[in-house]
């Protein structure tokens, strides 16, 4: 997180303005205008795979370490969840 923060400072990336409204009462257009964070670990890993140059600065992390970590997380966590039925599926179909 520190590396991401430093990247934002170096590249003069301004954070978006805070939303001072009830998010559940936004119109469709208002909600669409708000940036969304990734909805799953898989999305996070895809984004990290596409954009990790900021982590290589200063020799803190190596490309090999980042790629290995992404692969490990996919195998140990993403696939673990993806290859099993969702609790809602279990509830829907268990008694059939």
Secondary structure by P-SEA (a helix, b strand, c coil): caaaaaaaaaaccccccccccccccccaaaaaacccccccaaaaaaaaaaccccccccccccaaaaaaaaaaaaaccaaaaaacccaaaaaacccc
